[in-house]
Amino acid sequence: MRNNGLLRLTCLAALAAAFALSGEARAAGPGEPAAGPRQVDLAGLDRDMAGQRARVLVLGSVHLAELSADVPPASLEPLIERLAAFRPDVITIEAISGEGCDLMARHPAAYGPEALARFCSDTSAARAATGLDVPAAIARVEELLDHWPIRPGAAQRRALAAAQLAAGDEESALVQWLQLEAEDQRTGDGLDEALVARLRALEAIPNEGVRIAARLAARLGLQRVHPIDDHTGDNLDVDDVAAFARAIQAAWDTGAEAAGPMRAERAALEGAGDMLALYRYINRPDVLQATVESDFAAALRDASPQGFGQRYVAGWETRNLRMVANIHATIRDRPGARVLSIVGATHKPWFDSLLGQMQGVEVVDVAQVLD
């Protein structure tokens, strides 16, 4: 069950008081020299931690929709089998949550309609079917999950799927849909003809959140996937967009030759259709190193007077920080959970590094899982 707002505020107040008291207890006594500035070592803070560490596996992914040929679900099966063997309790995907999209919609001056259309689903049909706007639908989803039975019936799954669609969480709605028997994949309990058609269309979308994450979640009996993307940090305020694009492209061009062999090998694996081999390759540390060197190291060498390269990298890193914070939030109330985070491969070095700094978190070697 979720704690109510009053309980959360009470807990925060108690923690604040405890921190204040502990700070007073550590203050220097009369005649004692004040401690000099030094860097605090957090690396071993959890060495005596009680309980199990959360285990987080970051799977760097290609964006399936961007491949030159469609990827048949069967070709992803060897990859999904290995991920299923990891037995994640939580699966996160590179998508913006309904709450994030609602924020973007409420700030049109900062996020234009193009960004909203690109990153967010249209919830108008689900609102018409359920009577729920996005905030109300999010609350309804949480209410349903808080009282979710061990063996949900078809009507309960349809009702949850309808609420998830209204909340802007299409991949999670598909998780429910895929766990219905064929005869139960129909209208009713909040799903009208338009929403059923949308769920059937989602099954065919060449997207890793659908083809890998949602299918894996349904296979494991999970009730949702967790969208953790965030574009509030890389929404750069650039006066001359064309000049910015030219500067970044010119920087990338300087790293293209060194990255050529890696890109050629990746293209060959994509063409061969061996998705497990492709995922093994793009998650290799040497391949990821070559990728980030040809992208972000090259951008940091940009000498434009506007500092375009540095601004580009700063936006990228802010986005990764917020995405990793969203991953951490999914396990905040689940000590010892096993987490699979599926994200574009270029994010993986940042995810692994940042998650590795979190207390009570163990980053899993993806090669051990895929091999």
ABEGO torsion letter per residue (X at the ends): XBBBAAAAAAAAAAAAAAAAAAAAAABBBBGBBBBBBBBBBAAAAAAABBEBBBBBBBBBBBBAAABABBBBAAAAAAAAAAAAAAGBABBBBBBBBAAAAAAAAABAAABBAAAAAAABBBAAAAAAAAGBBAAAAAAAAAAAAAABBABBBAAAAAAAAAAAAAAGBAAAAAAAAAABBAAABBBEGGBBAAAAAAAAAAAABBBAAAAAAAAAAAAAGBABBBBABBAAAABBBBABAAAAAAAAAAAAAAAAAAAAAAAAAAAAAAAAGBAAAAAAAAABAAAAAAAAAAAAAAAAABABAAGAAAAAAAAAAAAAAAAAAAAAAAAAABBGBBBBBBBBAAAAAAAAAAAAABBGBBBBBAAAAAX
